[in-house]
Amino acid sequence: MKRIPAIFFRTARGSEPVREWLRAMDAEDRRRIGEDLKTIEFGWPVGMPTCRAMGDGLYEVRTRLDGNRIVRILFYIDRHRRMVVLHGFVKKSRATPQSDLALARANKRTHERSLT
């Protein structure tokens, strides 16, 4: 049984940016990312190397792909105990870019407002 089911952040217009981003990837990349998300869903709480706290209630799922690519999926746990997938990106530098963290935080605030 899932300890925290995953849902995708949905914009006011009804799009799901992370789901769309994932659909643009090849099947093997999606499979690997999906396995790591499933590990979080069924095993929460999960620590390194799969998951890491980023502060402000945000967490990242860390997935290594072929070609020395690293993907990060940012999420938070909402008050309904769901993993809300907020943002995803291919990591290109050692530190997580502040712009990606800012986008995830903005999506988190939008999602939290929609729960009231």
Disulfide bonds with the S-S distance in Angstrom:
none
